[in-house]
Amino acid sequence: MITLAQLAEDPHPRLARLRATAPVLWLPALGGWMVTTRALALAVMRDAETFTVDDPRFTTGQVTGPSMLSLDGTEHARHREPFTDPFRPGAVHGSYADAVQQEADRLLDSLAGRDEAEIRREFAGPLAATTMTDALGLDGVPAAQVLRWYDAIVHAVHELTEGRPAGADGHTAYAALREAVAGTVDAAASRSLLVDAARALELPDLTANAAVLLFGGIETTEAMITNLLFHLLSSPEQSRELQAEPDLLDNAIEESLRLEPAAAVVDRYATRDVRLAGAEIRKGDLVTVSLAAANRDPSVFPDPDRFDLHRPNSRRQLAFAHGPHYCLGAHLARLETRIALRSCLDRLDGLRLDPSRPAAVHGLVFRKPAALWVQWDR
């Protein structure tokens, strides 16, 4: 019997057994089916008519209300479309590269004179929060406040996912975010995704999508930076190789995403009775796609548990999901991670893990080290 605690602590050996013996299996701990091969994961995520997010049990929707993340079909398109163009690759680089580099430099400047830091919350999280605050154009809201709202909303979703009440903090944070969104729209700042999107969306929809963008933009990027540093610094030989061959950086990012996606699972709900790999799924059943399992499918990624800078097909990873709900901010997250990693390696000589404070990736849905302590030479 697989428990939620086992899936949070070290899911990969158990997921490997499921993938080999029962790639679609009912897990009582989840109260639903789990899909563990890459091919079946793609099939489920591509078929929004059969496997939908539009269900009252969808945990993020319970906290934020309807958004692009929790809708399908024409309503999903209506919510997503106002934000699509600003997150295309060319627009992302032109709009954010300089600002991300400046913020990365500012955060690393704040570590001057030190020889250690908890890099997740002293660097990765603030960088992601500042970038998303600036991207949305939240008027007069410090990034630190946005990070606190994000923490509360993520915690509420996490509690619901594990079958516990969400608590009041998430709803309080969401109400504060709604007030900030309304103030931003009223101020009509010239450079704001929210002001632009307000031409198509009313305040409730605008706030829900702002929350989703913060949720994805901070969670994904903070985890990407933290997990990449963890994987690289856990393999000093590959870290040295990357420093000697900077062209390997993009592949390092994709390989880290493959090995530990920031979001380990995505949930769908069956809209009809359907047979999938021999499993008889009933209308209304929860179908959880394990991105963590799909990304270590040995039929696609040989020796899948190894971090390999030279893996030729790392970009086939599914960390950003697939289909109509492919992550809108994937290009921005990659840009931030690329700048963050390069800046850390360039400015923190001898960067290494703190051996006295070991780290491990953990989490049922969102996977990253709770803290990542690093050291460097002054």
C-alpha positions in Angstrom: 0.0 0.0 0.0 1.6 3.3 -1.1 1.0 6.2 1.3 1.0 9.9 0.6 4.0 10.3 3.0 6.0 7.8 0.8 5.1 9.7 -2.3 6.3 13.0 -0.7 9.5 11.7 0.7 11.0 9.5 -2.1 8.5 8.5 -4.7 10.8 7.4 -7.5 11.4 3.7 -6.5 7.7 3.2 -6.0 6.7 5.0 -9.2 9.2 2.9 -11.1 7.5 -0.3 -9.9 4.1 1.1 -10.8 5.3 2.2 -14.2 6.6 -1.3 -14.9 3.7 -3.3 -13.6 0.6 -1.2 -13.6 1.0 2.1 -15.4 -2.6 3.2 -14.6 -3.4 2.1 -11.0 -6.0 3.0 -8.4 -4.2 4.4 -5.3 -6.5 4.4 -2.2 -4.3 7.1 -0.6 -5.0 9.4 -3.5 -8.6 8.4 -3.9 -7.9 8.2 -7.6 -5.9 6.7 -10.5 -2.2 7.4 -11.0 -0.7 7.5 -14.5 3.0 6.8 -14.6 4.3 6.4 -18.2 5.2 9.2 -20.5 3.0 8.1 -23.4 -0.1 7.8 -21.2 0.7 11.1 -19.4 0.7 12.8 -22.8 -2.5 11.1 -23.8 -4.3 12.3 -20.7 -3.0 15.8 -20.8 -3.8 16.2 -24.5 -7.4 15.0 -24.1 -9.2 17.8 -22.2 -12.6 16.6 -23.4 -12.1 13.2 -21.5 -9.8 14.4 -18.7 -10.7 17.8 -17.5 -9.5 20.2 -14.8 -13.0 21.7 -14.6 -14.2 20.0 -11.4 -15.2 21.5 -8.0 -12.6 19.2 -6.4 -9.7 20.9 -8.2 -7.8 22.2 -5.2 -6.3 25.4 -6.7 -9.8 26.4 -7.9 -11.1 26.0 -4.4 -8.7 28.7 -3.2 -8.7 31.1 -6.2 -12.0 30.4 -7.9 -12.2 29.8 -11.7 -9.1 30.6 -13.7 -7.1 29.4 -16.7 -5.8 26.6 -14.5 -9.2 25.2 -13.6 -11.2 25.7 -16.7 -11.3 24.0 -20.1 -12.7 24.7 -23.6 -13.8 28.2 -24.5 -13.7 29.5 -20.9 -10.1 28.3 -20.5 -9.2 30.2 -23.8 -11.0 33.3 -22.6 -9.1 33.4 -19.3 -5.7 32.5 -20.9 -5.7 34.5 -24.1 -5.1 38.0 -22.5 -1.8 36.7 -21.0 -0.5 34.7 -24.0 1.5 37.2 -26.1 3.6 38.7 -23.2 4.9 35.2 -22.4 6.1 34.2 -25.8 9.9 33.7 -26.1 10.8 36.9 -27.9 8.6 39.0 -25.7 10.0 37.4 -22.5 13.6 38.0 -23.4 13.0 41.6 -24.5 10.9 42.5 -21.5 12.6 40.8 -18.6 16.2 39.7 -19.3 17.8 43.0 -18.1 15.5 43.3 -15.0 16.1 39.7 -14.0 19.9 40.1 -14.3 19.7 43.3 -12.2 17.7 41.6 -9.5 20.0 38.6 -9.4 23.0 40.9 -9.0 21.2 42.9 -6.3 20.4 39.7 -4.3 24.0 38.5 -4.7 25.3 41.9 -3.7 23.4 41.5 -0.4 25.4 38.4 0.3 28.7 40.3 0.1 31.1 39.6 3.0 29.4 36.3 3.8 30.5 32.8 2.9 27.2 30.9 3.3 23.5 31.3 2.6 20.2 29.5 2.5 19.9 30.0 -1.2 16.3 29.0 -1.7 14.8 31.8 0.4 17.7 34.3 0.2 18.0 34.2 -3.6 15.7 31.9 -5.6 12.4 32.8 -4.0 12.9 36.6 -3.9 14.2 36.6 -7.5 11.0 34.7 -8.7 8.7 36.9 -6.6 10.2 40.2 -7.8 10.1 39.1 -11.4 6.4 38.1 -11.2 5.5 41.3 -9.2 7.1 43.4 -11.9 5.6 41.3 -14.7 2.1 41.7 -13.4 2.8 45.4 -12.6 1.3 45.2 -9.1 1.1 48.8 -8.1 3.1 49.7 -4.9 3.3 46.1 -3.6 6.7 45.0 -2.3 7.9 41.6 -3.7 8.3 40.4 -0.1 4.6 40.9 0.5 3.8 39.0 -2.7 6.0 36.2 -1.5 4.0 36.0 1.8 0.7 35.9 -0.2 2.1 33.2 -2.4 3.3 31.1 0.6 -0.2 31.3 2.2 -2.0 30.4 -1.0 0.4 27.5 -1.8 0.0 26.2 1.8 -3.8 26.3 1.4 -3.6 24.2 -1.8 -1.2 21.8 -0.2 -3.5 21.3 2.8 -6.5 20.6 0.5 -4.4 18.2 -1.6 -3.5 16.1 1.5 -7.2 16.0 2.6 -7.1 18.7 5.3 -9.0 22.0 5.6 -7.3 24.9 3.8 -7.4 27.2 6.8 -8.0 30.9 6.8 -4.6 32.2 5.8 -4.9 31.4 2.2 -8.2 33.1 1.8 -6.9 36.1 3.7 -3.9 36.3 1.4 -6.2 36.0 -1.6 -8.4 38.8 -0.5 -5.4 41.0 -0.1 -4.2 40.1 -3.5 -7.6 41.0 -4.9 -7.4 44.4 -3.3 -3.9 44.9 -4.8 -5.1 43.8 -8.3 -8.1 46.3 -8.1 -5.7 49.1 -7.0 -3.3 48.3 -9.9 -6.2 48.4 -12.4 -7.5 51.7 -11.0 -4.0 53.2 -11.1 -3.8 52.2 -14.8 0.0 51.8 -14.8 1.4 51.9 -18.3 3.4 48.7 -18.0 1.1 46.1 -16.4 -0.2 42.8 -17.6 -3.1 43.2 -15.3 -4.1 46.6 -16.8 -3.9 45.1 -20.3 -5.8 42.0 -19.3 -8.5 44.1 -17.5 -9.8 45.0 -21.0 -11.0 41.4 -21.4 -11.5 40.2 -17.8 -13.6 41.4 -14.9 -11.9 41.8 -11.4 -12.8 38.3 -10.1 -11.4 36.6 -13.2 -8.4 38.9 -13.2 -7.6 38.2 -9.6 -7.9 34.4 -10.0 -5.5 34.5 -13.0 -3.1 36.8 -11.2 -3.0 34.3 -8.3 -2.4 31.4 -10.7 0.4 33.4 -12.5 2.0 34.2 -9.1 1.5 30.6 -8.0 3.1 29.2 -11.1 5.7 31.9 -11.7 7.1 31.8 -8.1 6.7 28.1 -7.3 8.0 26.8 -10.6 11.0 29.2 -10.8 12.0 29.0 -7.1 12.0 25.2 -7.4 13.8 25.2 -10.8 16.7 27.3 -9.4 16.9 25.5 -6.1 16.7 22.0 -7.6 19.2 22.8 -10.3 21.7 24.1 -7.8 21.0 21.0 -5.6 21.6 18.6 -8.6 24.7 20.3 -9.8 26.4 20.8 -6.4 25.6 17.2 -5.5 27.8 16.3 -8.5 30.9 18.5 -8.2 32.4 16.9 -11.3 29.5 17.9 -13.5 29.4 21.4 -11.8 33.0 21.9 -12.8 32.3 20.7 -16.3 29.4 23.1 -16.7 31.6 26.0 -15.6 34.2 24.9 -18.2 31.5 24.5 -20.9 28.8 27.2 -20.4 27.0 26.0 -23.5 25.8 23.0 -21.4 23.7 25.3 -19.2 20.4 24.9 -21.1 20.7 21.2 -21.1 21.5 21.3 -17.4 18.2 23.1 -16.8 16.2 20.6 -18.8 17.9 17.7 -17.1 17.1 19.0 -13.7 13.5 19.6 -14.7 13.4 16.0 -15.9 14.9 14.6 -12.8 12.7 16.6 -10.3 9.9 18.6 -11.9 8.8 21.5 -9.7 5.2 20.1 -9.8 5.3 16.3 -9.5 1.7 15.7 -10.4 -1.2 17.3 -12.2 -4.8 16.3 -11.6 -7.6 15.6 -14.1 -11.2 14.3 -13.7 -12.8 11.8 -16.1 -15.8 13.3 -18.0 -17.0 9.8 -19.1 -16.3 6.1 -18.6 -13.0 5.3 -20.4 -10.6 2.5 -20.6 -6.9 3.5 -20.3 -4.1 0.9 -20.4 -6.5 -1.8 -19.2 -7.9 0.3 -16.3 -11.6 0.9 -16.2 -11.9 4.6 -15.3 -15.4 5.8 -14.4 -16.9 9.2 -15.0 -16.0 11.5 -12.2 -12.9 9.6 -11.2 -9.7 11.5 -10.3 -6.9 10.8 -12.7 -3.5 12.0 -11.4 -0.7 12.2 -13.9 2.7 11.7 -12.3 5.0 14.0 -14.2 7.8 12.8 -11.9 7.2 9.2 -13.1 6.8 10.2 -16.8 10.1 12.1 -16.7 11.9 8.9 -15.5 10.3 6.6 -18.0 13.2 4.4 -19.1 11.7 3.7 -22.5 12.4 7.4 -23.2 15.2 8.3 -20.8 17.8 5.5 -20.3 19.3 5.3 -16.9 16.6 7.7 -15.8 17.7 8.2 -12.1 21.0 9.7 -13.1 21.6 13.5 -13.6 23.4 13.7 -17.0 24.5 17.0 -18.4 24.9 15.3 -21.8 21.6 13.6 -22.0 20.5 14.2 -25.7 16.7 14.3 -25.1 16.3 16.0 -21.8 14.0 18.6 -23.4 11.4 15.9 -23.8 10.7 16.2 -20.1 7.1 17.1 -19.2 7.8 19.3 -16.2 5.7 22.1 -17.7 2.8 19.7 -18.4 1.4 19.4 -21.9 -1.7 20.1 -24.0 -4.0 23.1 -23.4 -2.6 23.6 -19.9 1.1 23.8 -20.9 2.7 26.2 -18.5 2.2 29.8 -19.8 5.4 31.1 -18.1 7.8 28.3 -19.1 10.0 30.6 -21.2 10.2 33.2 -18.4 11.0 30.4 -15.8 13.8 29.2 -18.1 15.2 32.7 -18.5 15.3 33.3 -14.8 16.9 30.0 -14.0 19.5 30.5 -16.7 20.4 34.0 -15.4 20.3 32.8 -11.7 22.6 29.8 -12.2 25.1 31.7 -14.3 25.2 34.5 -11.8 25.7 32.2 -8.9 28.6 30.3 -10.5 30.2 33.5 -11.7 30.1 35.4 -8.4 30.2 32.7 -5.7 33.7 31.2 -6.0 33.9 27.6 -5.0 30.1 27.3 -4.6 29.3 24.0 -2.8 26.7 22.4 -0.6 27.1 22.9 3.2 28.0 19.4 4.4 26.8 20.1 7.9 23.2 20.9 6.7 22.3 18.2 4.2 19.3 18.8 1.9 16.8 16.6 0.2 14.1 17.2 -2.4 10.7 16.6 -0.8 7.0 17.2 -1.5 3.9 15.4 -2.6 2.9 18.0 -5.3 5.6 20.6 -5.2 9.1 19.1 -4.9 12.2 21.0 -3.8 14.5 21.1 -0.7 12.9 22.8 2.2 16.2 24.7 2.6 19.4 24.6 0.6 22.4 25.8 2.5 25.5 26.6 0.4 29.0 27.8 1.1 31.6 29.6 -1.0 35.1 31.1 -0.7 35.3 34.7 0.4 
